[in-house]
Amino acid sequence: MTTTLFIQANNRSAEHSVSVKMYDAFLSSYKESHPKDSIVEVNLFHEQLPYLGATMIAGNYKFAQGMTLTPEEAAEHRIVRKHLELFLAADKIVIAFPLWNLTAPAILHTYLDYMHQPRKTFKYTTEGLVGLLPDKKVALLNARGGVYGEHDELAVNFVKKHLRVFGIQDITTIVIEGHNQYPDRSQSIIAEGLRNTALAAKEF
């Protein structure tokens, strides 16, 4: 059975958020077209996700070395392991997120920090990092109110760089953009984008 992990990095309502609309459209279409798949949903804003810092770094290192963790280190490491294990167990991963203030939401950055685990998602070699998850498929659903050049956009590119460290190359990207920049065409831009989102889900 295929397991698909759906990650939502936005706590606004669908009424006010295009990326949440994309998440809902993709999920609905995916369920209809992949009825036998196991689906796991995680809204990052509903989770306790402490920032990567001294306690978490120490806990990750001690756990990898078989050392005893302090209670504080153990508590944070349990959170990291929970999300890492869901990520590793998934065959396919869908991440829906907006462009906020030129980049991805901070909570998504924090989540991706958790995934950087040597010998789990990548390994060190004499020639550099080698990703250990080349067989995973990922769909990125992104909404941004303005129109950005490919090299100027800092949310999707940011997430892709993390995924490529893990060896993930099969990345489908669906973007809705310009609905705030062009208010006279906002409804049609969103409607067309949601149609494309639903179609992409059927093929994912």
Sequence and secondary structure as in RCSB ss.txt:
>XXXX:A:sequence
MTTTLFIQANNRSAEHSVSVKMYDAFLSSYKESHPKDSIVEVNLFHEQLPYLGATMIAGNYKFAQGMTLTPEEAA
EHRIVRKHLELFLAADKIVIAFPLWNLTAPAILHTYLDYMHQPRKTFKYTTEGLVGLLPDKKVALLNARGGVYGE
HDELAVNFVKKHLRVFGIQDITTIVIEGHNQYPDRSQSIIAEGLRNTALAAKEF
>XXXX:A:secstr
  EEEEEE   S TTT HHHHHHHHHHHHHHHH TTSEEEEEEGGGS    SSHHHHHHHHHHHHT    HHHHH
HHHHHHHHHHHHHH SEEEEEEE BTTB  HHHHHHHHHH  BTTTEEEETTEEEES TT EEEEEEEESS   T
TT  SHHHHHHHHHHTT  EEEEEEEE TTT GGGHHHHHHHHHHHHHHHHHH 
